[in-house]
Amino acid sequence: MNTQLLLSLISGICISGAAGYLGTLMLSKKMSVVAGPLAHLALPGAAIAIIFGLSLFVGVFPFVLLGTILIWFLERKTNLPLENLTAIVFAFGVGTALLILPIDKAEAALIGSINTISLTETAVVILVSAFIFYLTKIMYAKMMLANIHEDLAYSSGLNVNLYNFLYLFNIGLVVSLGVYLVGGLITAALIAIPAATAKNISFNLKTYKMQAILFGISATIIGIFLNYFYHLPAGPLIIVTGECLFVLTVFIKNIIHR
């Protein structure tokens, strides 16, 4: 197998698996949309990485981390919904990116660059994805409790503010990796679609989480192979494939419930 294709597949599987897993928690909290504005905040970082020839993750992560901290801080101080705060961050990210992003080099930032990922970047993707899986696992039950009844979570001794920060931080990590796979424009779909697809046909929480991971990985593998054979952009292909899988599960759900 072509070495570059192998690196793309390994990286894509790690990123989409982590995104699908975290997406199940985000869908439960009705917060899948939050990833979109954070992904757009990644665009200025991607622009800087492109201009100075840096790894996308090195350029993107500081911007996303700063946005995560800002959203967490503002949520505590203003009591505004996260959706409103991320919309404000979204405007800053897009506006800044449009000022500094070289149009002739915008493709990697906008639709991803998984088919040119290096061995070093692949190693970083594997390590960060493993950390995302670990962090999501340890916070899953606690975040579900906070989502169901925040006052009960506080009364049980749960530090809700800390877990909200860790939750946003985890989203930031996924977004930072997702820019490699699908770019800054459609990273939210990378997180939301597998979870929504799994929700259509899953019967319990365990199968829901496993199916979301598998649907995310399946869409990524198909998209990368289509990119390899037909030379179309991998990022959009992955998202369109994920959408097709979602529509398929809608039909399957209707057949099962007849």
Secondary structure as UniProt FT lines:
FT   HELIX           3..28
FT   TURN            29..30
FT   HELIX           32..34
FT   HELIX           35..52
FT   HELIX           56..78
FT   HELIX           82..100
FT   HELIX           103..105
FT   HELIX           107..111
FT   HELIX           114..116
FT   HELIX           119..148
FT   HELIX           150..155
FT   TURN            156..157
FT   HELIX           160..182
FT   TURN            183..185
FT   HELIX           187..201
FT   HELIX           205..230
FT   HELIX           234..256
//
